[in-house]
Amino acid sequence: MKQLPWTLLALALGLIVWLSLALVNAENQRNALITRACADPVFKGEVDARCLATIKTRARAWQHLSYALTHVRP
């Protein structure tokens, strides 16, 4: 019976880490779209998908996470 709470804790922590990484990725892409950092040079007004997948708009991941958690509305 003592193993169940630790297992649930490990699963909850894993879920929190996974959701935090997803939030960091979403905030990174949102920031790139807002600042127009991934504008497609060939098609004006479009977004370069490869750039959007690889761009780093802030220096650290915790900056994305703290911004996303403190700025609920754009």
N, CA, C and O atoms as CSV, one atom per row, in Angstrom:
chain,resi,resn,atom,element,x,y,z
A,1,MET,N,N,0.802,-1.202,0.000
A,1,MET,CA,C,0.000,0.000,0.000
A,1,MET,C,C,0.842,1.261,0.000
A,1,MET,O,O,0.370,2.314,-0.429
A,2,LYS,N,N,2.079,1.179,0.472
A,2,LYS,CA,C,2.916,2.372,0.526
A,2,LYS,C,C,3.426,2.782,-0.852
A,2,LYS,O,O,3.846,3.923,-1.043
A,3,GLN,N,N,3.394,1.874,-1.796
A,3,GLN,CA,C,3.916,2.186,-3.120
A,3,GLN,C,C,2.928,3.008,-3.949
A,3,GLN,O,O,3.349,3.772,-4.817
A,4,LEU,N,N,1.656,2.870,-3.706
A,4,LEU,CA,C,0.639,3.575,-4.492
A,4,LEU,C,C,0.775,5.095,-4.435
A,4,LEU,O,O,0.730,5.727,-5.490
A,5,PRO,N,N,0.937,5.716,-3.270
A,5,PRO,CA,C,1.090,7.182,-3.268
A,5,PRO,C,C,2.346,7.651,-4.009
A,5,PRO,O,O,2.316,8.679,-4.685
A,6,TRP,N,N,3.443,6.908,-3.889
A,6,TRP,CA,C,4.666,7.295,-4.589
A,6,TRP,C,C,4.516,7.130,-6.094
A,6,TRP,O,O,5.042,7.935,-6.864
A,7,THR,N,N,3.812,6.109,-6.512
A,7,THR,CA,C,3.554,5.915,-7.934
A,7,THR,C,C,2.680,7.031,-8.479
A,7,THR,O,O,2.943,7.559,-9.559
A,8,LEU,N,N,1.641,7.392,-7.735
A,8,LEU,CA,C,0.780,8.492,-8.167
A,8,LEU,C,C,1.530,9.818,-8.186
A,8,LEU,O,O,1.303,10.649,-9.066
A,9,LEU,N,N,2.419,10.016,-7.224
A,9,LEU,CA,C,3.234,11.225,-7.200
A,9,LEU,C,C,4.164,11.286,-8.409
A,9,LEU,O,O,4.300,12.335,-9.038
A,10,ALA,N,N,4.798,10.169,-8.730
A,10,ALA,CA,C,5.692,10.128,-9.892
A,10,ALA,C,C,4.912,10.383,-11.181
A,10,ALA,O,O,5.394,11.094,-12.063
A,11,LEU,N,N,3.727,9.818,-11.298
A,11,LEU,CA,C,2.901,10.053,-12.483
A,11,LEU,C,C,2.453,11.509,-12.572
A,11,LEU,O,O,2.448,12.097,-13.653
A,12,ALA,N,N,2.079,12.086,-11.437
A,12,ALA,CA,C,1.653,13.489,-11.425
A,12,ALA,C,C,2.811,14.415,-11.789
A,12,ALA,O,O,2.623,15.367,-12.546
A,13,LEU,N,N,3.989,14.151,-11.265
A,13,LEU,CA,C,5.158,14.969,-11.603
A,13,LEU,C,C,5.526,14.822,-13.078
A,13,LEU,O,O,5.888,15.801,-13.730
A,14,GLY,N,N,5.435,13.612,-13.598
A,14,GLY,CA,C,5.691,13.396,-15.023
A,14,GLY,C,C,4.703,14.150,-15.892
A,14,GLY,O,O,5.078,14.718,-16.918
A,15,LEU,N,N,3.451,14.157,-15.486
A,15,LEU,CA,C,2.420,14.894,-16.225
A,15,LEU,C,C,2.675,16.396,-16.171
A,15,LEU,O,O,2.501,17.091,-17.172
A,16,ILE,N,N,3.082,16.896,-15.022
A,16,ILE,CA,C,3.382,18.325,-14.880
A,16,ILE,C,C,4.557,18.725,-15.769
A,16,ILE,O,O,4.517,19.770,-16.418
A,17,VAL,N,N,5.594,17.904,-15.800
A,17,VAL,CA,C,6.756,18.193,-16.653
A,17,VAL,C,C,6.354,18.168,-18.117
A,17,VAL,O,O,6.743,19.049,-18.885
A,18,TRP,N,N,5.575,17.165,-18.509
A,18,TRP,CA,C,5.144,17.045,-19.901
A,18,TRP,C,C,4.277,18.237,-20.324
A,18,TRP,O,O,4.463,18.785,-21.410
A,19,LEU,N,N,3.348,18.628,-19.483
A,19,LEU,CA,C,2.501,19.775,-19.801
A,19,LEU,C,C,3.296,21.085,-19.800
A,19,LEU,O,O,3.001,21.990,-20.581
A,20,SER,N,N,4.292,21.188,-18.933
A,20,SER,CA,C,5.134,22.381,-18.921
A,20,SER,C,C,5.938,22.496,-20.212
A,20,SER,O,O,6.073,23.589,-20.762
A,21,LEU,N,N,6.468,21.387,-20.694
A,21,LEU,CA,C,7.201,21.407,-21.962
A,21,LEU,C,C,6.291,21.776,-23.128
A,21,LEU,O,O,6.700,22.506,-24.031
A,22,ALA,N,N,5.074,21.279,-23.110
A,22,ALA,CA,C,4.120,21.632,-24.161
A,22,ALA,C,C,3.770,23.116,-24.097
A,22,ALA,O,O,3.640,23.768,-25.134
A,23,LEU,N,N,3.618,23.652,-22.888
A,23,LEU,CA,C,3.320,25.075,-22.726
A,23,LEU,C,C,4.489,25.945,-23.182
A,23,LEU,O,O,4.279,26.994,-23.790
A,24,VAL,N,N,5.708,25.521,-22.896
A,24,VAL,CA,C,6.894,26.255,-23.346
A,24,VAL,C,C,6.949,26.279,-24.868
A,24,VAL,O,O,7.239,27.321,-25.457
A,25,ASN,N,N,6.678,25.162,-25.507
A,25,ASN,CA,C,6.682,25.094,-26.967
A,25,ASN,C,C,5.596,25.979,-27.571
A,25,ASN,O,O,5.840,26.685,-28.549
A,26,ALA,N,N,4.414,25.942,-26.997
A,26,ALA,CA,C,3.317,26.765,-27.506
A,26,ALA,C,C,3.616,28.252,-27.328
A,26,ALA,O,O,3.326,29.049,-28.220
A,27,GLU,N,N,4.190,28.633,-26.191
A,27,GLU,CA,C,4.530,30.039,-25.955
A,27,GLU,C,C,5.651,30.495,-26.876
A,27,GLU,O,O,5.650,31.639,-27.331
A,28,ASN,N,N,6.601,29.624,-27.153
A,28,ASN,CA,C,7.676,29.952,-28.081
A,28,ASN,C,C,7.111,30.240,-29.468
A,28,ASN,O,O,7.490,31.227,-30.099
A,29,GLN,N,N,6.214,29.392,-29.943
A,29,GLN,CA,C,5.609,29.602,-31.255
A,29,GLN,C,C,4.699,30.828,-31.256
A,29,GLN,O,O,4.658,31.563,-32.242
A,30,ARG,N,N,3.977,31.055,-30.177
A,30,ARG,CA,C,3.124,32.238,-30.100
A,30,ARG,C,C,3.957,33.514,-30.164
A,30,ARG,O,O,3.606,34.467,-30.860
A,31,ASN,N,N,5.057,33.516,-29.432
A,31,ASN,CA,C,5.925,34.683,-29.435
A,31,ASN,C,C,6.547,34.900,-30.815
A,31,ASN,O,O,6.692,36.042,-31.252
A,32,ALA,N,N,6.912,33.829,-31.495
A,32,ALA,CA,C,7.468,33.960,-32.844
A,32,ALA,C,C,6.422,34.504,-33.811
A,32,ALA,O,O,6.751,35.291,-34.699
A,33,LEU,N,N,5.172,34.095,-33.650
A,33,LEU,CA,C,4.113,34.603,-34.522
A,33,LEU,C,C,3.798,36.066,-34.228
A,33,LEU,O,O,3.562,36.849,-35.147
A,34,ILE,N,N,3.793,36.433,-32.954
A,34,ILE,CA,C,3.497,37.820,-32.575
A,34,ILE,C,C,4.586,38.764,-33.082
A,34,ILE,O,O,4.285,39.849,-33.580
A,35,THR,N,N,5.848,38.357,-32.957
A,35,THR,CA,C,6.960,39.207,-33.382
A,35,THR,C,C,7.277,39.067,-34.868
A,35,THR,O,O,8.170,39.744,-35.377
A,36,ARG,N,N,6.552,38.193,-35.565
A,36,ARG,CA,C,6.752,37.930,-36.998
A,36,ARG,C,C,8.191,37.516,-37.302
A,36,ARG,O,O,8.789,37.961,-38.281
A,37,ALA,N,N,8.725,36.663,-36.446
A,37,ALA,CA,C,10.098,36.201,-36.599
A,37,ALA,C,C,10.230,35.126,-37.674
A,37,ALA,O,O,11.339,34.860,-38.137
A,38,CYS,N,N,9.129,34.505,-38.080
A,38,CYS,CA,C,9.174,33.423,-39.059
A,38,CYS,C,C,8.369,33.743,-40.309
A,38,CYS,O,O,7.632,32.901,-40.821
A,39,ALA,N,N,8.517,34.945,-40.781
A,39,ALA,CA,C,7.814,35.309,-42.011
A,39,ALA,C,C,8.460,34.591,-43.188
A,39,ALA,O,O,9.685,34.536,-43.292
A,40,ASP,N,N,7.641,34.046,-44.064
A,40,ASP,CA,C,8.136,33.338,-45.238
A,40,ASP,C,C,8.653,34.365,-46.242
A,40,ASP,O,O,7.918,35.278,-46.618
A,41,PRO,N,N,9.916,34.231,-46.686
A,41,PRO,CA,C,10.460,35.227,-47.609
A,41,PRO,C,C,9.867,35.146,-49.011
A,41,PRO,O,O,9.882,36.138,-49.740
A,42,VAL,N,N,9.350,33.995,-49.399
A,42,VAL,CA,C,8.822,33.832,-50.749
A,42,VAL,C,C,7.361,34.263,-50.822
A,42,VAL,O,O,6.981,35.042,-51.696
A,43,PHE,N,N,6.546,33.757,-49.907
A,43,PHE,CA,C,5.121,34.059,-49.901
A,43,PHE,C,C,4.830,35.082,-48.805
A,43,PHE,O,O,4.866,34.756,-47.618
A,44,LYS,N,N,4.549,36.288,-49.199
A,44,LYS,CA,C,4.317,37.365,-48.238
A,44,LYS,C,C,3.032,37.094,-47.440
A,44,LYS,O,O,2.010,36.700,-48.002
A,45,GLY,N,N,3.104,37.310,-46.144
A,45,GLY,CA,C,1.957,37.098,-45.279
A,45,GLY,C,C,1.820,35.672,-44.777
A,45,GLY,O,O,0.924,35.386,-43.982
A,46,GLU,N,N,2.685,34.772,-45.221
A,46,GLU,CA,C,2.640,33.375,-44.781
A,46,GLU,C,C,3.724,33.134,-43.734
A,46,GLU,O,O,4.596,33.976,-43.521
A,47,VAL,N,N,3.657,31.977,-43.087
A,47,VAL,CA,C,4.595,31.617,-42.024
A,47,VAL,C,C,5.449,30.448,-42.495
A,47,VAL,O,O,4.938,29.494,-43.081
A,48,ASP,N,N,6.746,30.525,-42.238
A,48,ASP,CA,C,7.667,29.436,-42.558
A,48,ASP,C,C,7.571,28.382,-41.460
A,48,ASP,O,O,7.964,28.632,-40.321
A,49,ALA,N,N,7.056,27.219,-41.796
A,49,ALA,CA,C,6.810,26.175,-40.789
A,49,ALA,C,C,8.104,25.626,-40.213
A,49,ALA,O,O,8.165,25.330,-39.020
A,50,ARG,N,N,9.151,25.481,-41.038
A,50,ARG,CA,C,10.426,24.970,-40.518
A,50,ARG,C,C,11.043,25.942,-39.518
A,50,ARG,O,O,11.602,25.528,-38.502
A,51,CYS,N,N,10.938,27.209,-39.807
A,51,CYS,CA,C,11.443,28.228,-38.880
A,51,CYS,C,C,10.657,28.176,-37.575
A,51,CYS,O,O,11.239,28.257,-36.494
A,52,LEU,N,N,9.356,28.042,-37.674
A,52,LEU,CA,C,8.503,28.029,-36.492
A,52,LEU,C,C,8.813,26.836,-35.585
A,52,LEU,O,O,8.671,26.925,-34.365
A,53,ALA,N,N,9.231,25.732,-36.179
A,53,ALA,CA,C,9.545,24.533,-35.392
A,53,ALA,C,C,10.908,24.626,-34.711
A,53,ALA,O,O,11.145,23.931,-33.723
A,54,THR,N,N,11.811,25.473,-35.219
A,54,THR,CA,C,13.168,25.486,-34.685
A,54,THR,C,C,13.572,26.787,-34.007
A,54,THR,O,O,14.626,26.835,-33.371
A,55,ILE,N,N,12.785,27.828,-34.118
A,55,ILE,CA,C,13.184,29.138,-33.578
A,55,ILE,C,C,13.157,29.147,-32.054
A,55,ILE,O,O,12.327,28.488,-31.428
A,56,LYS,N,N,14.072,29.897,-31.477
A,56,LYS,CA,C,14.108,30.134,-30.033
A,56,LYS,C,C,13.951,31.633,-29.833
A,56,LYS,O,O,14.879,32.397,-30.098
A,57,THR,N,N,12.778,32.061,-29.364
A,57,THR,CA,C,12.500,33.486,-29.260
A,57,THR,C,C,12.949,34.090,-27.936
A,57,THR,O,O,13.057,35.310,-27.821
A,58,ARG,N,N,13.207,33.268,-26.952
A,58,ARG,CA,C,13.746,33.746,-25.679
A,58,ARG,C,C,14.957,32.885,-25.328
A,58,ARG,O,O,15.118,31.786,-25.858
A,59,ALA,N,N,15.798,33.384,-24.443
A,59,ALA,CA,C,17.050,32.699,-24.133
A,59,ALA,C,C,16.839,31.389,-23.371
A,59,ALA,O,O,17.569,30.424,-23.597
A,60,ARG,N,N,15.877,31.342,-22.494
A,60,ARG,CA,C,15.683,30.161,-21.638
A,60,ARG,C,C,14.230,29.705,-21.667
A,60,ARG,O,O,13.314,30.497,-21.891
A,61,ALA,N,N,14.043,28.413,-21.436
A,61,ALA,CA,C,12.696,27.841,-21.428
A,61,ALA,C,C,11.876,28.360,-20.246
A,61,ALA,O,O,10.661,28.521,-20.363
A,62,TRP,N,N,12.523,28.621,-19.115
A,62,TRP,CA,C,11.772,29.115,-17.946
A,62,TRP,C,C,11.181,30.488,-18.220
A,62,TRP,O,O,10.180,30.854,-17.604
A,63,GLN,N,N,11.774,31.258,-19.130
A,63,GLN,CA,C,11.208,32.555,-19.480
A,63,GLN,C,C,9.878,32.382,-20.206
A,63,GLN,O,O,8.931,33.131,-19.966
A,64,HIS,N,N,9.811,31.401,-21.085
A,64,HIS,CA,C,8.543,31.098,-21.757
A,64,HIS,C,C,7.502,30.636,-20.747
A,64,HIS,O,O,6.354,31.078,-20.775
A,65,LEU,N,N,7.914,29.752,-19.864
A,65,LEU,CA,C,6.989,29.195,-18.877
A,65,LEU,C,C,6.472,30.274,-17.931
A,65,LEU,O,O,5.276,30.322,-17.645
A,66,SER,N,N,7.350,31.131,-17.447
A,66,SER,CA,C,6.892,32.174,-16.527
A,66,SER,C,C,5.991,33.175,-17.239
A,66,SER,O,O,5.016,33.646,-16.655
A,67,TYR,N,N,6.300,33.507,-18.487
A,67,TYR,CA,C,5.437,34.437,-19.218
A,67,TYR,C,C,4.061,33.816,-19.456
A,67,TYR,O,O,3.037,34.475,-19.277
A,68,ALA,N,N,4.045,32.554,-19.856
A,68,ALA,CA,C,2.777,31.884,-20.149
A,68,ALA,C,C,1.920,31.729,-18.893
A,68,ALA,O,O,0.695,31.815,-18.971
A,69,LEU,N,N,2.536,31.506,-17.753
A,69,LEU,CA,C,1.771,31.330,-16.522
A,69,LEU,C,C,1.298,32.644,-15.927
A,69,LEU,O,O,0.301,32.668,-15.205
A,70,THR,N,N,1.996,33.741,-16.217
A,70,THR,CA,C,1.598,35.016,-15.638
A,70,THR,C,C,0.758,35.879,-16.561
A,70,THR,O,O,0.085,36.798,-16.094
A,71,HIS,N,N,0.779,35.612,-17.847
A,71,HIS,CA,C,-0.006,36.377,-18.817
A,71,HIS,C,C,-1.072,35.461,-19.414
A,71,HIS,O,O,-0.879,34.874,-20.479
A,72,VAL,N,N,-2.174,35.354,-18.725
A,72,VAL,CA,C,-3.222,34.432,-19.151
A,72,VAL,C,C,-3.934,34.949,-20.395
A,72,VAL,O,O,-4.299,34.172,-21.277
A,73,ARG,N,N,-4.130,36.255,-20.462
A,73,ARG,CA,C,-4.781,36.857,-21.640
A,73,ARG,C,C,-3.746,37.600,-22.460
A,73,ARG,O,O,-2.858,38.234,-21.892
A,74,PRO,N,N,-3.836,37.538,-23.793
A,74,PRO,CA,C,-2.834,38.211,-24.641
A,74,PRO,C,C,-2.947,39.722,-24.589
A,74,PRO,O,O,-2.176,40.421,-25.246
